[in-house]
Amino acid sequence: MGNSIGKLFVVTSFGESHGRCVGVVVDGCPAGLPLSQADVQKELERRRPSSAAGGTARREQDRVEILSGLFSGFTTGAPICMLTWNKDSDSSVYEKFRSIPRPGQADYAAFIRYGGFNDYRGGGRFSGRITAGFVMAGAVALKLLKRAGVEVIAHTAQIGDVRAGSVTPAQMRKNAEGNAVKCADPKAASRMAALIKKVQKAGDSIGGIVEAVALNVPAGLGQPVFENLEGELARAFFSIPAVKGVEFGSGFAVAGMKGSENNDVFVSRGGKIVTLTNNAGGISGGISNGMPITAKVAFKPTASISMRQRSINLKTGKSVDLELKGRHDACIVPRAVPVVQSMMSVVLCDFCLRAGLLKEVLE
């Protein structure tokens, strides 16, 4: 039905924006992993909105509850069910839009696909609210990946036309959580925050890019042709609402390169085979090559804006003016940083299990 991802580390998402709760079931997590609600809560806190970064006025507590799969502080090998209750939703503003699809949203497509039975409140199943569950699953995956020596980090690389400079993984670790927009370049971060405030004041929104890096990924993960590592990572990234573009390594820039410029030359360093450049983004032929896996994920501007727009009344077929009065993010990119990090971790965790790098029972 399209709500699950993974083969051995399987994540199933459930819930709607204005339903009772949102959450996930993680099936396939090895037994013996130390895990607490505090571990998951720490990641959820990173996803919460910030007024300094144009975040929504909706203030969900996002207190995670782990309902199963955990005993005496360790995973049991059983499915891990985690959720957070929706306690600050206001559905009243959406009732008049039941027959009037909001531009840029999935309202019309969902109405047609489900014959009008879809939950339209706050976008329902298509809302970014469901990514709270993604982060819960990511918290488990991040802990598991540490057992395999793999680290996944991410930051905001671009907001609108403001781009961060080139940053190292060390700078990403040090700086990304130190500002409201989660950018590892402090100078760019201040310009990003100012831009978000500017578009928010105008009743508009802005998009951007999240950059993610996976370090110490062993060579050999993935398989051709339909379960290649790039394809599965891209699938996970595109499951995040508002994602419209994904690239690995040099991405679309390779279209303007010559082969002599794009090819990553192999060398031996300390007895390990590496490449002098990483245009491939750590993946060759759909399989990890031992270099850092680098990805950029592009987010469109938040569709819900307070500016007047045109739409269609599905009952009358007539054009109408539309003004949204709900609570929305002027820019979702900073909140998406832990979401992108989580989805990359989920996929890599699944491939590590497939490769036998993580055992069913941890020691």
C-alpha positions as CSV (number, residue, x, y, z in Angstrom):
1,M,0.0,0.0,0.0
2,G,3.0,2.3,-0.1
3,N,3.4,3.0,3.6
4,S,6.5,0.9,4.3
5,I,10.1,1.0,3.2
6,G,13.0,-1.5,3.6
7,K,13.5,-5.2,3.4
8,L,15.1,-6.3,6.6
9,F,14.8,-3.0,8.5
10,V,11.2,-2.2,7.7
11,V,9.6,1.1,8.6
12,T,5.9,1.5,8.4
13,S,4.4,5.0,8.7
14,F,0.9,5.8,10.1
15,G,-1.2,8.8,11.1
16,E,-2.5,12.1,9.7
17,S,-1.8,15.7,10.4
18,H,-5.0,16.3,12.4
19,G,-5.7,12.7,13.3
20,R,-5.2,11.4,16.9
21,C,-1.5,10.7,16.4
22,V,1.4,10.1,14.0
23,G,4.0,7.4,14.3
24,V,5.9,4.4,12.9
25,V,6.4,0.7,13.4
26,V,10.0,-0.4,13.0
27,D,10.3,-4.1,12.3
28,G,13.6,-5.9,12.0
29,C,15.6,-4.0,14.5
30,P,18.1,-6.4,16.1
31,A,17.6,-7.4,19.7
32,G,20.0,-6.0,22.3
33,L,20.3,-2.4,21.2
34,P,20.2,0.0,24.1
35,L,17.3,2.3,23.5
36,S,15.2,4.8,25.5
37,Q,12.5,7.3,24.9
38,A,15.1,10.0,25.6
39,D,17.1,8.8,22.6
40,V,14.2,9.2,20.3
41,Q,13.0,12.4,22.0
42,K,16.4,14.1,21.4
43,E,16.0,13.7,17.7
44,L,12.3,14.8,17.7
45,E,13.4,18.0,19.5
46,R,15.6,18.9,16.5
47,R,12.5,18.7,14.2
48,R,10.4,21.2,16.2
49,P,9.6,24.6,14.7
50,S,11.6,27.7,15.6
51,S,10.0,31.1,15.4
52,A,13.5,32.5,14.6
53,A,13.4,30.4,11.4
54,G,9.9,31.2,10.3
55,G,8.4,28.1,11.9
56,T,4.7,27.4,12.2
57,A,2.8,28.6,15.3
58,R,1.4,25.1,15.8
59,R,3.3,23.9,18.8
60,E,3.0,20.2,19.2
61,Q,4.8,18.8,22.3
62,D,5.9,15.8,20.2
63,R,6.5,13.6,23.2
64,V,7.3,10.2,21.9
65,E,5.7,7.0,23.4
66,I,7.3,3.7,22.7
67,L,4.5,1.1,22.9
68,S,6.4,-2.1,22.1
69,G,9.7,-3.8,21.2
70,L,11.5,-2.4,24.2
71,F,12.2,-4.2,27.6
72,S,14.6,-3.3,30.4
73,G,16.2,-0.6,28.2
74,F,17.0,-2.9,25.3
75,T,15.3,-3.8,22.0
76,T,13.8,-7.2,22.1
77,G,13.7,-8.0,18.3
78,A,10.0,-7.5,18.2
79,P,8.4,-4.6,16.2
80,I,9.0,-1.2,17.8
81,C,5.8,0.9,17.7
82,M,6.4,4.6,18.4
83,L,4.0,7.5,18.3
84,T,3.3,11.0,19.4
85,W,-0.2,12.4,20.0
86,N,-1.6,15.4,18.0
87,K,-2.6,17.9,20.7
88,D,-2.4,21.3,19.1
89,S,-4.3,20.8,15.8
90,D,-7.0,23.3,14.7
91,S,-9.2,21.7,12.0
92,S,-11.8,24.5,11.8
93,V,-9.9,26.6,9.2
94,Y,-9.8,23.6,6.8
95,E,-13.6,22.9,6.6
96,K,-14.3,25.6,4.0
97,F,-11.4,24.2,1.8
98,R,-12.9,20.7,1.6
99,S,-14.1,21.5,-1.9
100,I,-11.5,24.1,-2.8
101,P,-8.0,22.6,-3.4
102,R,-5.2,24.7,-2.2
103,P,-2.6,25.6,-4.9
104,G,0.7,23.6,-4.5
105,Q,-0.9,21.1,-2.2
106,A,-2.0,17.5,-2.8
107,D,-5.6,18.3,-2.1
108,Y,-6.9,17.8,-5.6
109,A,-4.8,14.7,-6.4
110,A,-5.9,13.1,-3.1
111,F,-9.6,14.0,-3.7
112,I,-9.5,12.2,-7.0
113,R,-7.4,9.3,-5.8
114,Y,-9.6,8.5,-2.8
115,G,-13.0,9.7,-4.1
116,G,-13.3,12.5,-1.5
117,F,-12.9,10.1,1.5
118,N,-9.3,11.4,2.2
119,D,-8.7,13.3,5.4
120,Y,-8.2,16.8,4.1
121,R,-7.5,18.5,7.5
122,G,-4.1,20.0,7.4
123,G,-3.2,17.9,4.4
124,G,-4.0,14.7,6.2
125,R,-1.7,11.9,5.2
126,F,0.2,14.2,2.8
127,S,1.3,16.6,5.5
128,G,4.9,17.2,6.7
129,R,3.5,16.3,10.1
130,I,4.0,12.6,9.3
131,T,7.8,13.1,9.2
132,A,7.8,13.1,13.0
133,G,7.5,9.3,12.6
134,F,10.4,9.3,10.1
135,V,12.6,10.9,12.8
136,M,11.5,8.3,15.4
137,A,12.6,5.6,13.0
138,G,15.8,7.5,12.2
139,A,16.7,7.7,15.9
140,V,16.8,3.9,16.1
141,A,18.7,3.6,12.8
142,L,21.3,6.2,13.9
143,K,22.1,4.1,17.0
144,L,22.3,0.9,15.0
145,L,24.6,2.5,12.4
146,K,27.1,3.4,15.2
147,R,27.5,-0.3,15.7
148,A,28.7,-0.6,12.1
149,G,30.9,2.5,12.5
150,V,28.7,4.6,10.1
151,E,27.9,8.2,10.8
152,V,25.2,10.3,9.1
153,I,25.1,14.1,9.4
154,A,23.2,16.8,7.6
155,H,22.7,20.6,7.4
156,T,20.9,23.3,5.5
157,A,23.0,24.1,2.4
158,Q,20.7,26.6,0.8
159,I,17.6,28.8,1.4
160,G,16.3,30.6,-1.6
161,D,19.3,32.2,-3.3
162,V,21.5,32.1,-0.2
163,R,24.0,29.3,-0.4
164,A,26.3,28.0,2.3
165,G,30.0,27.8,1.5
166,S,31.8,24.5,1.2
167,V,31.9,22.9,4.7
168,T,33.6,19.9,6.1
169,P,31.9,17.1,8.1
170,A,33.6,18.5,11.2
171,Q,32.0,21.9,10.6
172,M,28.6,20.3,10.1
173,R,28.9,18.5,13.4
174,K,30.1,21.7,15.2
175,N,27.9,24.4,13.6
176,A,24.7,23.0,12.2
177,E,22.8,22.8,15.5
178,G,24.1,26.2,16.7
179,N,21.6,28.3,14.7
180,A,17.9,28.4,13.9
181,V,18.3,27.4,10.3
182,K,20.7,24.5,11.0
183,C,23.4,25.7,8.6
184,A,27.0,24.8,9.1
185,D,28.2,28.1,7.6
186,P,27.4,30.7,10.3
187,K,27.7,33.7,8.0
188,A,25.3,32.1,5.5
189,A,23.0,31.1,8.3
190,S,22.3,34.7,9.4
191,R,21.5,35.7,5.8
192,M,19.2,32.7,5.5
193,A,17.3,33.6,8.6
194,A,16.9,37.2,7.4
195,L,15.5,36.0,4.0
196,I,13.0,33.7,5.7
197,K,11.8,36.6,7.9
198,K,11.5,38.8,4.8
199,V,9.3,36.3,2.9
200,Q,7.3,35.5,6.0
201,K,6.5,39.2,6.5
202,A,5.2,39.3,2.9
203,G,2.9,36.3,3.5
204,D,5.0,34.2,1.2
205,S,7.3,31.2,1.6
206,I,10.7,30.0,0.4
207,G,12.4,26.7,-0.4
208,G,15.9,25.3,-0.1
209,I,18.3,22.4,0.0
210,V,19.4,20.0,2.7
211,E,22.8,18.4,2.3
212,A,23.5,15.0,3.9
213,V,26.7,13.0,4.3
214,A,27.3,9.4,5.4
215,L,30.8,8.7,6.6
216,N,32.6,5.3,7.0
217,V,30.1,3.5,4.8
218,P,31.8,0.2,3.7
219,A,32.2,-0.5,0.0
220,G,29.8,-3.1,-1.5
221,L,26.4,-2.0,-0.2
222,G,23.6,-2.2,-2.8
223,Q,22.9,-4.3,-5.8
224,P,21.9,-3.7,-9.4
225,V,19.7,-2.9,-11.0
226,F,16.4,-2.1,-9.3
227,E,17.6,-2.2,-5.7
228,N,20.7,0.0,-6.1
229,L,21.7,2.2,-3.3
230,E,21.1,5.5,-5.1
231,G,17.6,4.4,-6.1
232,E,16.6,3.3,-2.6
233,L,18.0,6.5,-1.0
234,A,16.2,8.6,-3.6
235,R,13.0,6.7,-2.9
236,A,13.4,7.4,0.8
237,F,14.1,11.1,0.2
238,F,11.1,11.5,-2.1
239,S,8.9,10.0,0.6
240,I,9.4,13.3,2.5
241,P,6.6,15.8,1.6
242,A,7.8,18.8,-0.4
243,V,10.9,17.1,-1.8
244,K,11.2,17.8,-5.6
245,G,14.8,17.0,-6.4
246,V,17.6,14.7,-5.3
247,E,21.2,14.5,-6.4
248,F,24.3,12.5,-5.4
249,G,27.9,13.7,-5.6
250,S,28.2,16.4,-8.2
251,G,24.7,15.6,-9.4
252,F,23.4,17.7,-12.3
253,A,26.7,19.5,-12.6
254,V,28.2,16.4,-14.3
255,A,26.1,17.2,-17.4
256,G,28.6,20.1,-18.0
257,M,31.7,18.1,-17.3
258,K,34.1,16.1,-19.5
259,G,34.9,12.5,-18.6
260,S,38.4,13.6,-17.6
261,E,36.9,16.1,-15.1
262,N,34.2,13.8,-13.7
263,N,36.1,10.5,-13.3
264,D,37.2,9.9,-9.7
265,V,40.8,8.6,-9.9
266,F,41.8,5.7,-7.6
267,V,44.8,5.9,-5.3
268,S,46.0,3.9,-2.3
269,R,46.4,5.6,1.0
270,G,47.4,3.7,4.1
271,G,46.6,0.5,2.5
272,K,43.1,1.6,1.6
273,I,41.8,2.3,-1.9
274,V,40.2,5.8,-2.1
275,T,39.5,8.3,-4.9
276,L,41.1,11.8,-5.2
277,T,37.7,13.3,-5.9
278,N,34.1,12.2,-5.0
279,N,32.0,13.3,-8.0
280,A,30.2,10.0,-7.7
281,G,29.0,10.8,-4.2
282,G,30.3,7.5,-2.8
283,I,28.2,5.3,-5.1
284,S,29.3,3.7,-8.3
285,G,27.0,1.5,-10.3
286,G,24.4,1.7,-7.5
287,I,26.9,0.2,-5.0
288,S,28.8,2.1,-2.3
289,N,32.5,2.5,-3.1
290,G,33.8,3.3,0.3
291,M,33.9,7.1,-0.1
292,P,31.5,9.4,1.8
293,I,28.0,9.2,0.4
294,T,26.9,12.8,-0.3
295,A,23.4,13.8,-1.3
296,K,21.5,17.0,-1.7
297,V,17.7,17.1,-1.3
298,A,15.7,20.1,-2.7
299,F,12.5,21.3,-1.0
300,K,9.9,23.4,-2.7
301,P,8.5,26.5,-0.9
302,T,5.8,25.7,1.6
303,A,2.6,25.6,-0.4
304,S,0.4,27.2,2.3
305,I,0.9,30.9,2.1
306,S,-1.3,33.8,3.3
307,M,-1.3,35.7,0.0
308,R,-4.5,35.6,-2.0
309,Q,-4.5,32.9,-4.7
310,R,-6.9,31.5,-7.3
311,S,-8.5,28.1,-7.2
312,I,-11.6,26.1,-8.3
313,N,-14.7,25.1,-6.3
314,L,-15.0,21.4,-7.1
315,K,-18.7,21.4,-6.4
316,T,-19.6,24.4,-8.6
317,G,-16.7,24.4,-11.1
318,K,-16.3,28.1,-10.6
319,S,-13.1,30.0,-10.0
320,V,-12.7,31.4,-6.5
321,D,-10.3,33.5,-4.5
322,L,-8.5,31.7,-1.8
323,E,-6.9,33.0,1.4
324,L,-5.3,30.7,4.0
325,K,-5.4,31.6,7.6
326,G,-3.9,28.4,9.1
327,R,-0.5,28.1,10.9
328,H,2.3,27.3,8.5
329,D,6.1,27.3,8.2
330,A,7.5,30.1,6.0
331,C,10.3,27.7,5.3
332,I,10.4,24.0,6.2
333,V,14.0,23.4,5.3
334,P,15.5,23.8,8.8
335,R,13.0,21.3,10.2
336,A,13.7,18.9,7.4
337,V,17.4,18.5,8.3
338,P,16.8,15.7,10.8
339,V,14.2,14.2,8.5
340,V,16.7,13.8,5.7
341,Q,19.3,12.5,8.1
342,S,16.8,10.0,9.4
343,M,15.7,8.7,6.0
344,M,19.3,8.3,4.9
345,S,20.0,6.4,8.1
346,V,17.0,4.1,7.7
347,V,18.1,3.0,4.2
348,L,21.8,2.5,5.2
349,C,20.7,0.5,8.2
350,D,18.6,-1.8,6.0
351,F,21.5,-2.3,3.6
352,C,23.9,-3.0,6.5
353,L,21.6,-5.7,7.7
354,R,21.3,-7.2,4.2
355,A,25.1,-7.3,4.0
356,G,25.4,-9.0,7.4
357,L,27.3,-6.0,9.0
358,L,24.6,-5.9,11.7
359,K,23.5,-9.2,13.4
360,E,20.0,-10.1,14.5
361,V,21.2,-10.2,18.1
362,L,23.7,-7.6,19.2
363,E,26.4,-8.5,21.7
